[in-house]
Amino acid sequence: MINFNSMKKKKESNYNAWNEYLNNTKERTNYAIRRFDLLIISISGGGIYILFETLREFKTNNIIIENPKLLLYSGLLLIIAIVINLFSQYTGYWSNNFEEKYINLELSKIKGEEIDKEQQKKLNRKVKTLNFWTELFNISSLLLMIIGIILLTVFNFSLF
């Protein structure tokens, strides 16, 4: 005959192992996202620095700019990429904030406490909406950064 306590302990142990694995995965995901945001801001900032150095050289008449619009567009795209990334940080913060509240309600429900189900539904909708915007902002800032760097590279190659 199967001992139900040992089966329950095995399930609990298995659940705890998977839960710990899930938490570690979430930490690695968050780390990757933070690195991604830092890379976008750093690379875009580096591109803007190159742009300003190019303008400084232009003012000293060391170089001739034949296509100033290319330089202007690359700079604008890089600046917009940084600003959009900041919007992403903002929406990501609020998404996490509302998700914490949702999880706290879920934990209260598991404990057997009465919860406001409408409030939980509202929080879930807010999380989904903010996650959508965060993802859209992340993709947009990445694409703008890439296009801005490409334009800046084309501009720099046109100087030679």
VOMI-278448 format. One record per residue (C-alpha): residue number from 1; x, y negated, z. Coordinates in steps of 0.25 Angstrom, whole numbers, plus 5000, padded with zeros to 4 digits. Last residue first. Layout:
// residues N
nr: NUM; u: X; v: Y; w: Z
...
***
This chain:
// residues 160
nr: 160; u: 5145; v: 4765; w: 4814
nr: 159; u: 5134; v: 4756; w: 4820
nr: 158; u: 5123; v: 4765; w: 4814
nr: 157; u: 5128; v: 4776; w: 4823
nr: 156; u: 5124; v: 4768; w: 4835
nr: 155; u: 5110; v: 4764; w: 4829
nr: 154; u: 5107; v: 4779; w: 4826
nr: 153; u: 5112; v: 4783; w: 4840
nr: 152; u: 5103; v: 4772; w: 4846
nr: 151; u: 5091; v: 4777; w: 4838
nr: 150; u: 5093; v: 4791; w: 4842
nr: 149; u: 5095; v: 4787; w: 4857
nr: 148; u: 5081; v: 4779; w: 4856
nr: 147; u: 5075; v: 4791; w: 4849
nr: 146; u: 5079; v: 4800; w: 4860
nr: 145; u: 5076; v: 4791; w: 4871
nr: 144; u: 5062; v: 4788; w: 4865
nr: 143; u: 5060; v: 4803; w: 4864
nr: 142; u: 5064; v: 4806; w: 4879
nr: 141; u: 5055; v: 4794; w: 4884
nr: 140; u: 5043; v: 4799; w: 4876
nr: 139; u: 5045; v: 4814; w: 4881
nr: 138; u: 5046; v: 4809; w: 4896
nr: 137; u: 5035; v: 4799; w: 4894
nr: 136; u: 5025; v: 4810; w: 4889
nr: 135; u: 5029; v: 4820; w: 4900
nr: 134; u: 5027; v: 4809; w: 4910
nr: 133; u: 5014; v: 4805; w: 4904
nr: 132; u: 5008; v: 4820; w: 4903
nr: 131; u: 5013; v: 4822; w: 4918
nr: 130; u: 5006; v: 4809; w: 4922
nr: 129; u: 4993; v: 4815; w: 4916
nr: 128; u: 4994; v: 4829; w: 4922
nr: 127; u: 4998; v: 4823; w: 4936
nr: 126; u: 4986; v: 4813; w: 4935
nr: 125; u: 4976; v: 4824; w: 4931
nr: 124; u: 4981; v: 4833; w: 4942
nr: 123; u: 4980; v: 4822; w: 4952
nr: 122; u: 4966; v: 4820; w: 4948
nr: 121; u: 4962; v: 4835; w: 4949
nr: 120; u: 4968; v: 4835; w: 4963
nr: 119; u: 4960; v: 4823; w: 4967
nr: 118; u: 4948; v: 4829; w: 4962
nr: 117; u: 4951; v: 4842; w: 4970
nr: 116; u: 4952; v: 4834; w: 4983
nr: 115; u: 4958; v: 4845; w: 4992
nr: 114; u: 4952; v: 4853; w: 5004
nr: 113; u: 4963; v: 4861; w: 5011
nr: 112; u: 4965; v: 4875; w: 5009
nr: 111; u: 4980; v: 4875; w: 5010
nr: 110; u: 4980; v: 4878; w: 4995
nr: 109; u: 4972; v: 4866; w: 4993
nr: 108; u: 4981; v: 4857; w: 5001
nr: 107; u: 4993; v: 4862; w: 4992
nr: 106; u: 4985; v: 4858; w: 4979
nr: 105; u: 4982; v: 4844; w: 4985
nr: 104; u: 4997; v: 4843; w: 4988
nr: 103; u: 5000; v: 4848; w: 4974
nr: 102; u: 4991; v: 4837; w: 4968
nr: 101; u: 4997; v: 4826; w: 4976
nr: 100; u: 5011; v: 4831; w: 4972
nr: 99; u: 5006; v: 4831; w: 4957
nr: 98; u: 5001; v: 4816; w: 4959
nr: 97; u: 5015; v: 4812; w: 4963
nr: 96; u: 5022; v: 4821; w: 4952
nr: 95; u: 5014; v: 4814; w: 4941
nr: 94; u: 5016; v: 4800; w: 4948
nr: 93; u: 5031; v: 4802; w: 4947
nr: 92; u: 5031; v: 4808; w: 4933
nr: 91; u: 5022; v: 4796; w: 4928
nr: 90; u: 5033; v: 4786; w: 4933
nr: 89; u: 5045; v: 4794; w: 4928
nr: 88; u: 5039; v: 4795; w: 4915
nr: 87; u: 5036; v: 4780; w: 4915
nr: 86; u: 5051; v: 4779; w: 4918
nr: 85; u: 5054; v: 4788; w: 4906
nr: 84; u: 5046; v: 4779; w: 4897
nr: 83; u: 5054; v: 4767; w: 4901
nr: 82; u: 5067; v: 4774; w: 4898
nr: 81; u: 5062; v: 4779; w: 4885
nr: 80; u: 5057; v: 4764; w: 4882
nr: 79; u: 5071; v: 4759; w: 4884
nr: 78; u: 5077; v: 4770; w: 4875
nr: 77; u: 5067; v: 4767; w: 4864
nr: 76; u: 5069; v: 4752; w: 4865
nr: 75; u: 5084; v: 4754; w: 4864
nr: 74; u: 5083; v: 4763; w: 4852
nr: 73; u: 5074; v: 4753; w: 4845
nr: 72; u: 5083; v: 4741; w: 4847
nr: 71; u: 5095; v: 4748; w: 4842
nr: 70; u: 5088; v: 4753; w: 4830
nr: 69; u: 5082; v: 4739; w: 4828
nr: 68; u: 5096; v: 4733; w: 4828
nr: 67; u: 5101; v: 4740; w: 4816
nr: 66; u: 5113; v: 4734; w: 4810
nr: 65; u: 5119; v: 4731; w: 4824
nr: 64; u: 5133; v: 4725; w: 4821
nr: 63; u: 5144; v: 4729; w: 4832
nr: 62; u: 5155; v: 4722; w: 4839
nr: 61; u: 5147; v: 4708; w: 4838
nr: 60; u: 5148; v: 4706; w: 4854
nr: 59; u: 5133; v: 4706; w: 4854
nr: 58; u: 5132; v: 4719; w: 4846
nr: 57; u: 5142; v: 4726; w: 4856
nr: 56; u: 5132; v: 4722; w: 4867
nr: 55; u: 5120; v: 4727; w: 4859
nr: 54; u: 5127; v: 4740; w: 4858
nr: 53; u: 5130; v: 4741; w: 4872
nr: 52; u: 5115; v: 4738; w: 4875
nr: 51; u: 5111; v: 4749; w: 4866
nr: 50; u: 5121; v: 4759; w: 4872
nr: 49; u: 5115; v: 4756; w: 4886
nr: 48; u: 5101; v: 4758; w: 4881
nr: 47; u: 5105; v: 4772; w: 4876
nr: 46; u: 5112; v: 4775; w: 4889
nr: 45; u: 5099; v: 4771; w: 4896
nr: 44; u: 5091; v: 4780; w: 4887
nr: 43; u: 5100; v: 4791; w: 4890
nr: 42; u: 5100; v: 4789; w: 4905
nr: 41; u: 5084; v: 4787; w: 4905
nr: 40; u: 5082; v: 4799; w: 4897
nr: 39; u: 5092; v: 4807; w: 4904
nr: 38; u: 5087; v: 4803; w: 4918
nr: 37; u: 5072; v: 4807; w: 4914
nr: 36; u: 5077; v: 4821; w: 4909
nr: 35; u: 5085; v: 4823; w: 4922
nr: 34; u: 5073; v: 4820; w: 4930
nr: 33; u: 5065; v: 4830; w: 4922
nr: 32; u: 5075; v: 4840; w: 4923
nr: 31; u: 5076; v: 4839; w: 4938
nr: 30; u: 5061; v: 4839; w: 4939
nr: 29; u: 5061; v: 4852; w: 4931
nr: 28; u: 5072; v: 4858; w: 4940
nr: 27; u: 5064; v: 4855; w: 4952
nr: 26; u: 5051; v: 4861; w: 4946
nr: 25; u: 5059; v: 4874; w: 4943
nr: 24; u: 5064; v: 4874; w: 4957
nr: 23; u: 5050; v: 4872; w: 4962
nr: 22; u: 5044; v: 4883; w: 4953
nr: 21; u: 5055; v: 4893; w: 4957
nr: 20; u: 5052; v: 4890; w: 4972
nr: 19; u: 5037; v: 4893; w: 4969
nr: 18; u: 5041; v: 4906; w: 4961
nr: 17; u: 5049; v: 4911; w: 4973
nr: 16; u: 5038; v: 4906; w: 4983
nr: 15; u: 5027; v: 4914; w: 4975
nr: 14; u: 5036; v: 4926; w: 4974
nr: 13; u: 5038; v: 4926; w: 4989
nr: 12; u: 5023; v: 4924; w: 4991
nr: 11; u: 5020; v: 4935; w: 4982
nr: 10; u: 5030; v: 4944; w: 4989
nr: 9; u: 5024; v: 4940; w: 5002
nr: 8; u: 5010; v: 4943; w: 4998
nr: 7; u: 5015; v: 4957; w: 4993
nr: 6; u: 5022; v: 4959; w: 5006
nr: 5; u: 5009; v: 4955; w: 5014
nr: 4; u: 5000; v: 4964; w: 5005
nr: 3; u: 5008; v: 4977; w: 5008
nr: 2; u: 5005; v: 4986; w: 4996
nr: 1; u: 5000; v: 5000; w: 5000
***
